[in-house]
Amino acid sequence: MKKVVGILVITSIVFGACSGSKPYYKTAEGKRKQKYYNDIQFGGKSASTMKKSF
């Protein structure tokens, strides 16, 4: 009985760790915003000349 409970606990921990949500910077909207801000910061473009993509 202890083995069965132990196996259930371990499998629930493993499945719980795998089902996390995606970080914001890896989503499509996050990538778009990151590109926009990087262009402003490092691309030498001002915010008024760039088209906001979000």
C-alpha positions in Angstrom: 0.0 0.0 0.0 2.9 2.4 0.8 4.4 1.7 -2.6 1.2 2.6 -4.4 0.8 5.8 -2.5 4.5 6.7 -3.1 4.1 6.1 -6.8 1.0 8.3 -6.9 2.7 11.1 -5.1 5.8 11.0 -7.4 3.7 10.9 -10.6 1.5 13.8 -9.4 4.6 15.8 -8.7 6.1 15.1 -12.1 2.8 15.9 -14.0 2.3 19.0 -11.9 5.8 20.3 -12.8 5.2 19.7 -16.5 1.9 21.5 -16.9 3.1 25.0 -16.2 2.1 27.9 -18.3 4.3 29.5 -20.9 6.4 32.6 -19.8 5.1 35.9 -21.2 8.3 36.6 -23.2 7.8 33.3 -25.1 4.2 34.2 -26.2 3.5 35.8 -29.6 2.5 39.1 -27.9 5.5 39.1 -25.6 7.9 38.6 -28.6 6.2 41.4 -30.5 6.5 43.8 -27.5 10.1 42.8 -26.9 11.0 43.5 -30.5 9.3 46.9 -30.4 11.1 47.9 -27.2 14.5 46.6 -28.4 14.1 48.6 -31.6 13.5 51.7 -29.6 16.3 51.1 -27.1 19.0 49.7 -29.4 17.9 50.4 -32.9 18.3 54.2 -32.8 14.7 54.7 -33.7 12.4 56.9 -31.7 9.0 55.8 -30.5 7.2 58.4 -32.5 8.6 57.1 -35.8 7.8 53.5 -35.1 4.5 51.8 -35.7 3.2 50.3 -32.5 2.6 46.6 -33.2 0.3 45.9 -30.2 
